[in-house]
Amino acid sequence: QVQVVQSGAEVRKPGASVLISCQTSGYTFTRYSIQWVRQAPGQGLEWLGWINAGYGHMSFSHKLRDRLTFNQDISASTAYMQLNRLTYDDTAVYYCARDLPDTGFFDFWGQGTPVTVSS
Amino acid sequence: QTALTQPASVSGSPGQSITISCIGTSSDIGAFDYVAWYQQHPNRAPRLVIYGVTNRPSGVSSRFSAFRSGNTASLTISRLQADDEADYYCSSYTTSRTYVFGTGTKVAVL
């Protein structure tokens, strides 16, 4: 069965970076994209970007494109998201989710990774 | 990318039907058949309940239905149940090759 498991909670100081992993299993990793979404406390969902696991193509939200990096380890069926130069506004739960290209929906989600930015 | 517009809250009694609207533009909802809806219970990850504008994934109750008219998508929950109480988000692919979510709607079962 499809599983999407994310790394654990993180606490960072302003200006630091955070790296979140998204380990998948139960399907062919390279046939799908991985989408990244975040949710600030008490707020709605915010789309961050995606990486196509097969071709390595990426897309980023205009708001974060200069601070966001996506990567992947195909051999481990794992995707990574790194957010740099953190600010207090980056405090949120970060989700990854599976997406079959050209279908427009995210069908399996990770459990979420809380990131707290605090001095 | 501006978030799609949803009502902040919708409520109904058990057994009733409710409809949540999601207003976008010709660059997102009106541009592709890539409209989806997600249900999110408190402190849980979102769960897909509608994809491709009108389709239900396997395992999602037939009480959930959706449609689109122009640049507005809508989700209807029929025969409302206590477990339907959650936040609901629409999403759409956009002409900029990005995605955008709705502002979210809190559904209360009275």
Interface residues (C-beta under 8 A of the other chain):
Chain A: Q35 V37 G44 L45 E46 W47 G49 W50 S59 S61 H62 Y95 A97 T103 G104 F105 F106 D107 W109 G110 Q111 G112
Chain B: Q1 A3 F32 D33 Y34 V35 A36 Y38 Q40 A45 P46 R47 L48 Y51 G52 P57 D87 Y89 S91 S92 Y93 R97 T98 Y99 V100 F101 G102 T103 G104
